[in-house]
Amino acid sequence: MPRSLHSLPYRKLRAVLAKARMDAALTQAQVAEKLKRPQSFVSKYESGERQLDVIEFLGVCKAIGIPPVQVLEQLT
């Protein structure tokens, strides 16, 4: 599987996380505050400028309030 930020699976992951954030009525700044990161961190993973590692992914899911398995199920 390609590891590119722009591969189909990674684009889908970004879309699922962004939609979950919006469905939770959270701004990028609010998610970033929960993660103790700058707002640009959220912007960059949502726009495909950077990847999330597994630990970051789990933190994002917790900040958004979505179970990680629910995100992963949407990728298959």
C-alpha positions in Angstrom: 0.0 0.0 0.0 1.4 3.4 -0.9 2.4 5.6 2.1 1.8 8.8 0.3 -0.1 11.6 2.0 -2.2 11.7 -1.1 -3.0 8.0 -1.4 -6.7 7.1 -1.5 -6.7 5.5 2.0 -5.0 8.5 3.5 -7.3 11.0 1.8 -10.3 9.0 3.1 -8.8 9.0 6.7 -8.4 12.8 6.5 -12.0 13.2 5.3 -13.4 10.9 8.0 -11.5 12.8 10.8 -12.5 16.2 9.4 -16.1 15.2 9.2 -16.1 13.7 12.7 -14.7 17.0 14.0 -17.4 19.0 12.2 -20.1 16.6 13.3 -18.9 17.2 16.9 -19.3 20.9 16.3 -15.6 21.5 17.1 -13.3 23.9 15.3 -9.7 23.1 14.4 -8.6 25.4 17.2 -10.7 23.6 19.8 -9.3 20.2 18.8 -5.8 21.7 18.9 -6.4 23.0 22.3 -7.5 19.6 23.6 -4.3 18.1 22.0 -2.1 20.9 23.4 -0.9 21.6 19.9 -1.2 24.6 17.6 -4.2 25.0 15.4 -1.9 24.5 12.4 -1.3 20.8 13.5 -5.0 20.1 12.9 -5.0 22.1 9.7 -2.0 20.2 8.4 -3.2 16.7 9.0 -6.7 17.6 7.6 -5.2 19.2 4.5 -2.7 16.4 3.8 0.5 18.4 4.7 1.5 15.9 7.4 0.7 12.4 8.5 -0.5 11.3 11.9 1.3 8.5 13.7 -0.7 6.0 15.7 -0.4 7.8 19.0 -1.4 11.1 17.4 -4.3 9.4 15.7 -5.6 8.0 19.0 -5.2 11.5 20.6 -7.2 13.1 17.7 -10.0 10.5 18.1 -10.2 11.1 21.8 -10.2 14.9 21.3 -13.0 14.6 18.8 -14.9 12.1 20.8 -15.0 9.3 18.3 -13.8 5.7 19.0 -10.7 4.9 16.8 -12.3 1.7 15.7 -15.3 3.7 14.3 -12.8 5.7 12.2 -11.0 2.6 11.0 -14.3 0.8 10.0 -15.1 3.7 7.7 -11.8 3.2 5.8 -12.7 -0.4 4.6 
